[in-house]
Amino acid sequence: MSILSLVKMIKTQDPAIRTGAEILLYPGLWAVGFHKISHRLYRWRLFLPSTLISQIARFLTGIEIHPGAQLASEVFIDHGTGVVIGETCKIGRNVTIYQGVTLGGTGKNTGKRHPTIGDNVTIGAGASVLGPISVGQNSKIGANTVVLRDVPPDTTVVGEQGRDVHCEASLRREVEAIKRHIGM
């Protein structure tokens, strides 16, 4: 992707941009640019230099992209502070990612541990997409949404999927106590 086409894409995505020169101040643009360099080094198995470049980019931009992550062209990270993209993550074309998004794993598994994001996807601020799942093309993930399962194409996902496991454990203990009390 040429610099001119990237500038045009960012300008269409962000209505606050007034001039092309403002785009050069975008941390998302710099993070993706640094990532292209670190990813190439990573593919050449130069792990230490690739990690060093990604850590410098994280320090300068507030956006952490693992050198192993695969980003297609036209990935737009808007207000990117706090974005984390894991090693085995694959991101398609024309994807918009807002601040505080985590595209991460769910544990210390090996192999594919991070999500695959299809083309034309928007991921809202603070969303967490976790595990080796797929988000289908043309989908939208709402702000602060936790996604733990595959998302079909052309789908909007909103809401928190967390649950209070402490409450369930407490309820289970109470049920067991009642069973013992009545002799079951």
N, C-alpha and C positions, 0 to 999 in steps of 0.2 A: 504494500500500500504506500502510495506516495505521501509526502508531507501535505501537499495541497489537498488531496482527497480526505486525509485525516482531519485537516482544519475544517473543511466543508462539513464533514460528518459531525464533528463536535459542535459547530455553529448551528446545525439543524437540531441537535439534541438539547442545547441549552439556550433558552431565549434571553438569558441575561448577558450573553456575549454581544458586545457592540462592534469589536474589531477583531481581525484575525490575529493581531499581535497579542491580545489578551489571552488567547489560547495557549501561547507559549508559557504562561504562568500557571497552567493547570497541573497540579501534582499527578493526576491520573495519566496525563500524556507522558510525563517524565517517568512514572513508574512502569508504564507499558514499554517505553523506549529502553529503559535499563533492562527490563525483563527480556527483551529480544536478544540483547547481548549476552546476558547471563544464561539464557536457555540454550543459545548456540554453544557456549562453552560447556554447559552441562551435557549436551548431546555428544560433544567431543570427549566426554569423560574427564574434563578438567574441573573436578568438583570444588576444590578449594577456591580457585578464582571466581567460579560462578556464584558460590555462596557469598564471597566477599562483596561482589558487585550487588547482589540482591540485598545484603545487609546495609550497604551504603545507600541504596535506593530507599530502603525502609526508613533509615535515619532521616533522609532528606525529604521524603514525601509522606511518611506515616502510613504507607501502603506496603503490606508484606506479600510478595508473590514468590513462591518457591521456584527456583530455577527449573525444576522438572515439570511444572505446570505447562499445559499446552493451550495457548491463546490464539484463536483465529484472528483475522483482521477485523478492524472496526469494533474493538472492545472499548467501551467508554466507561471510565470510572469517574463518576461525578462526586465532588465533595468527598474524596476518597479516604479521609482519615479513618483508621481502624479497620480497613478492609484486609482480610487474610484469605489467601488462596493457596490451598495445599498442593503437595507434590504431584499427585496423580490426577489432579483436576484437569478436565478438558472443557474449554469454553468455545462455543461456536461464534458465528459471525453476527455482527450487529447486536451485541449484548450490552445492556446498560446496567451498571452496578453502582448503587449508592453507598454512602458512608456506613461504616460499621458492619458490613456484610462479612459473614464467615462462610467460606466454602471449604469445609474441613472434614476430618475423619471422626470416627466414634470410638476409637481405641487404638491399640497397638498392633492391629492386624497387619499382615504383609500383603503385597500385591495391590490391586486397585482398591483404594481406601477413601477416595474423595469423589465428589459428584461430577457428572457429565452434564453440561448445560448446552441445550440446543440453540439453534439460530433464533434471532429476534426475540430474546427473552429479556424481561426487565425484572431486576431483583431489588426490592425496596430497602430502605435504610434499616439497619439493625437485624435483617433477616439472617437466619442460620440454616444452611442447606448442608446436611451432615450425612456422611457415609457414601458407599459406592452406588448411589442412586442416579437416576436420569431425570432431567427436567426437559420435557418435550418442547419443540419449537413453538414460537408465538405465545408462550406462557408468561404469566406475571405472578411474581411472588410478592405478597404485600409486606409492608413494613413490620418489623419485629415478628415475623412468622417463623416458626421452627418447622422445617421440612425434613422428615425422616423416611419418607416413602417416595417411590417414583411418581412423577407428575406427568399425566398424559399431555400430548400436544394441545394447544389452544385452550388452556385451562388457567383460571385465576385461583390462587391459593392464598387464603388469609387465616389468621388466627394462630393462637399458641397451642401446640399439641402436648405440652407438658402436663404432668399430673403429679399430685402430692403422694409419693410413695410412703412417706412417714405416716400419713393419716391412714392409709390402707393397712400398714403393718400394725398400727395401734388398734384399728378396728378388728383385725384378725386376732390379736391378743385378747381383746375383750370377749369376742365370740368363744374362744377357747376357754376362758375363765368361766363364762356362763355354762358351757357344756360340762366342765368339771363340777361346777356347783350343783347342777341338776342330775349329775351321774351319767352323763352320756359318754 
